[in-house]
Amino acid sequence: MDQLGKALYVSAGLFWMAFWALAFGYAFSSLIQVLVPREVIAK
């Protein structure tokens, strides 16, 4: 049972680290789409 608790704790930690990376990536991508005109991106 103790191993299951450790596994869940590690899994939650990895999920939390991945969540922040994904959130930052989506926020950065959104800023680029809002601030940079489509014509510049198309070039």
N, C-alpha and C positions, 0 to 999 in steps of 0.2 A: 504494500500500500504506500509505503514511503517513496518507492521508486516512481509510482504513478504521480504522486504529488510533485516530485522533482521534475518529471517529464512535462507536466502541465505548466509548471512555473517557467521552465525554459522555453516551452512553446509560446507562452504568453509574452515573454520577453522578446523573442524573435519576431513575433507578430507586431509588437509595439515598435520595434526598430524599423521593420519593413513599412509599417503604416506611415511613419514620419517621412520616410524617403519617398513614398508614393504621393503623400500629401504635398510635399515640397515640389515634386515634379509636376503635378497637376497645377499647382499655383503658379509656378514659373511659366509653364506652357500657356496658361490663361493670360498672364501678363503680356507675354509676347504677342498673342493673338489680338489683344486689346490695343496695345501701344504701337505695334508695327503695322503699317498699311498692307493690304493684301497684294498690292502691286510689287512692293519690295520683296515680299516672301516668294511671289511667283517667279521673280528673276532668279 
